[in-house]
Amino acid sequence: MSETLSRDTLDASATDLVAALAARRIGALELTDEAIARIEARDGPINAVVVRDFDRARDAARAADAALARGERAPLLGLPMTVKESHNVAGLPTTWGFEPFRDFVAPTDSVGVSRLKAAGAIILGKTNVPPWLADYQSNNPIYGRTRNPYDLSRTPGGSSGGSAAALAAGMVPLEFGSDIGGSIRMPAHFCGVYGHKPSYGLVPGRGHSPPYVSTEGAGIVLAVVGPLARTAADLGLAMEVLAGPDRDEATGYRLALPPARHAKLADYRVLLLTDHPLTPLDDEIRAGLNGLADGLEKRGAKVARSSNLVPDLANIQATYMGLLMAAMSRGQPGAQTISAHEWMALLDTQAQTRRRWAELFETFDVVLAPVHAAPAFPHDDEPDMQKRTLRLNGEEVSYFAPAAWAGLATLGNLPSTVIPVGQTRAGLPFGAQVIGPYLEDRTTLGFASLAEREFRGFRPPPGL
């Protein structure tokens, strides 16, 4: 067993674990049993891994060990992991935390899950979500509440809250989430881990849809699926497996993403955004992001703290919310609808915004921005989310106001990699978005890896 694995096997990165499996320093069944034991020992108060498929996971691990013994190799061969509950896994429930779907069992795997399995990943089970994936908490009537491993009185985020909590608590080395309103990025920020919202369309979303929607349907506008991990390199490892055209598009399209724009931090041109007209920002997070920018400048990077190239942020938020509410309300009883012409006008504005971002990325390589305006907040059981508030710098603000930060990358169809930045005085982690040009996911992932080496990466919760 390597020095990296000698302290505690499951605390190693997914990349190191895959290498150890290939070198036969550890077996897939051994590693799977260790992950199962971790879940059983740690998940009680956290309640992250809410659907467990341990018997089939052990069978898959035995098959992986046999393949490894034959000399076969695959990017994730023998690696145990979990996936967000909203991804279809054949034979397991997909409820989206929504009571009417309690008894739905997926007949087939989603495209993403199928690709993970084909790469050798072992699916241990599924992690918790809020109802309809529509909250910054992960609490639902079927599986109950997931808690933040850093402070059980606080949210791990949503909607991939169970994903981030399982990672931060050391139960799994890799997770597969989804994001339309920051659902990969906010949990990564709240739980101090890494998360990647891919460029729109880069990873097929087929099989990640509410049970009443055909898996062969048109998908969900703005929505993406992507990985969460404890290192930036592990995000890249997962993306190499997940990215690429779906079966019909593969007839004419091939994946040919450009490499990261630079190999050194000193060569990056960075724009820092910490002000938004529609939401304040926690003072400690602002200080942390400015400290990160200072550190980048000391290492030679060119950092600007404002630019007239930035698109109208208020207009971005209005357009984003218009598209988001239409997408999320589909199938909801009593939901308000918009006309086809209103929908097309929103798409026109989105296209114009995307062109503005493309012009900005001729001058800058990445944009650093907050993920959410606050660190993880206390659980809130107010059923009417419009009545909820958050406390920022001593003042009450709307519960949904900080979603404005998530909308920057989502409306622009842009890749956004969340990196850990620091912790508040209360010990709560927080991160930053590294936003890049459309389909230049390797640039944001590469920048994240460079920043991880120079600054700080994931730090486990106290006592774990």
ZITAZI-V161762 format. One record per pair of residues at least 6 apart in sequence whose ideal C-beta (glycine too) atoms are under 6 Angstrom apart, sorted by the first residue. I is the first residue (numbers start at 0). J is the second residue. Records with the same first field share a line. If there is no record, write none. Layout:
I = J ; J
This chain:
0 = 24
3 = 11 ; 15
4 = 11 ; 19
8 = 33
9 = 33 ; 37 ; 169
10 = 169
12 = 230 ; 233
13 = 78 ; 172 ; 173 ; 233
14 = 232 ; 233 ; 236
16 = 78 ; 172
17 = 78
19 = 25
20 = 77
21 = 72
26 = 64
27 = 60 ; 63 ; 64 ; 77
28 = 60 ; 61 ; 64
31 = 56 ; 60 ; 79 ; 121
34 = 79 ; 123
35 = 53
37 = 170
38 = 48 ; 170
41 = 168 ; 170
42 = 48
44 = 151
45 = 146 ; 148 ; 164 ; 168
46 = 143 ; 145
47 = 126 ; 127 ; 145 ; 161 ; 164 ; 165
48 = 81 ; 124 ; 126 ; 165
49 = 127 ; 142
50 = 91 ; 124 ; 125
51 = 124
52 = 124
56 = 121 ; 123
59 = 121
60 = 121
63 = 76 ; 77 ; 119
73 = 118 ; 119
74 = 118 ; 240
75 = 118 ; 119 ; 120
76 = 119
78 = 120
79 = 121 ; 123
80 = 120 ; 171 ; 173
81 = 123 ; 124 ; 126 ; 165 ; 171 ; 174
82 = 125 ; 175
83 = 126 ; 159 ; 162 ; 176
84 = 125 ; 128
85 = 95 ; 128 ; 132 ; 207
86 = 109 ; 112 ; 207
87 = 93 ; 105 ; 109 ; 206
88 = 105 ; 108 ; 112 ; 122
89 = 105 ; 107 ; 108
92 = 104
93 = 103 ; 105 ; 210
94 = 100 ; 101 ; 141
95 = 131 ; 132 ; 209
96 = 128 ; 129 ; 130 ; 139 ; 141
97 = 130 ; 131
98 = 140
100 = 210
101 = 141
103 = 210
109 = 206 ; 207
110 = 203 ; 205 ; 206
111 = 175 ; 224 ; 241
114 = 240 ; 241
118 = 240
126 = 161 ; 162 ; 165
127 = 137 ; 142 ; 145 ; 161
128 = 137 ; 158
129 = 136 ; 137 ; 139 ; 157 ; 158
130 = 139
132 = 158
134 = 157
135 = 156 ; 157 ; 185
136 = 154 ; 157
137 = 145 ; 157 ; 160 ; 161
138 = 144
145 = 155 ; 160 ; 161 ; 164
147 = 153 ; 155 ; 375
148 = 164 ; 167 ; 168 ; 460
149 = 427 ; 460
152 = 377
153 = 375 ; 377
154 = 375
155 = 163 ; 164 ; 186 ; 189 ; 190
156 = 163 ; 185 ; 186 ; 189
158 = 182
159 = 176 ; 182 ; 183 ; 186
160 = 186
162 = 174 ; 176 ; 227
163 = 186 ; 187 ; 190 ; 192 ; 227
164 = 190
165 = 171
166 = 174 ; 192 ; 227 ; 229
167 = 190 ; 191 ; 192
168 = 463
169 = 463
173 = 228 ; 233
174 = 227
175 = 226
176 = 183 ; 227
177 = 207 ; 224
178 = 196 ; 223
179 = 221 ; 222
180 = 402 ; 405
181 = 405
183 = 194 ; 196 ; 225
184 = 194 ; 196 ; 370 ; 417
185 = 370 ; 371
187 = 194 ; 227 ; 417
188 = 370 ; 371 ; 417 ; 429 ; 430
189 = 375
191 = 419 ; 428 ; 457
192 = 227 ; 229 ; 457
193 = 228 ; 231 ; 234
194 = 227 ; 417
195 = 225 ; 226 ; 234 ; 416
196 = 223 ; 225 ; 415
197 = 223 ; 225 ; 414 ; 440
198 = 414 ; 437 ; 438 ; 440
199 = 223 ; 412
201 = 242
202 = 224 ; 241 ; 242
203 = 245
204 = 218 ; 222 ; 224
205 = 214 ; 245
206 = 214
207 = 224
211 = 330
219 = 326
220 = 322 ; 326
221 = 322 ; 409
226 = 234 ; 237
228 = 234
229 = 457
231 = 447 ; 448 ; 451
232 = 448
234 = 444
235 = 444
242 = 254
243 = 254
244 = 252
256 = 441
257 = 439
258 = 441
259 = 441 ; 442 ; 445
260 = 364 ; 442
261 = 267
264 = 298 ; 300 ; 449
265 = 298 ; 299 ; 300
267 = 300 ; 364
268 = 301 ; 363 ; 364
269 = 295 ; 300 ; 302 ; 365 ; 367
270 = 303 ; 306 ; 363 ; 366
271 = 292 ; 304 ; 367
272 = 368
273 = 280 ; 285 ; 288
275 = 312 ; 403
276 = 312 ; 313
277 = 313 ; 316 ; 403
278 = 372 ; 400 ; 401 ; 403
279 = 391
280 = 369 ; 372
281 = 372 ; 373 ; 391
282 = 392
283 = 423
284 = 369 ; 429
287 = 420 ; 421
288 = 431
291 = 420
292 = 302
295 = 302
296 = 302
308 = 359
310 = 352 ; 355
315 = 352 ; 406 ; 410
316 = 403 ; 406
318 = 345 ; 348 ; 349 ; 410
319 = 406 ; 410
321 = 345
322 = 345
325 = 337
328 = 334
349 = 410
352 = 410 ; 411
353 = 411
356 = 411
360 = 436
365 = 433 ; 435 ; 446
366 = 434
367 = 431
368 = 404 ; 432
369 = 404
370 = 417 ; 430 ; 432
371 = 401
372 = 391 ; 401
373 = 389 ; 391
374 = 423 ; 427 ; 429
375 = 427
376 = 389
379 = 387
381 = 387
384 = 398
387 = 398
388 = 395 ; 398
389 = 396 ; 398
408 = 415 ; 434
412 = 437
413 = 434 ; 437
414 = 435 ; 440 ; 443
415 = 432 ; 434
416 = 433 ; 443 ; 444 ; 447
417 = 430 ; 432
418 = 430 ; 431 ; 447 ; 450
419 = 428 ; 430 ; 457
420 = 429 ; 430 ; 431
422 = 428
433 = 443 ; 446 ; 447
435 = 442 ; 443
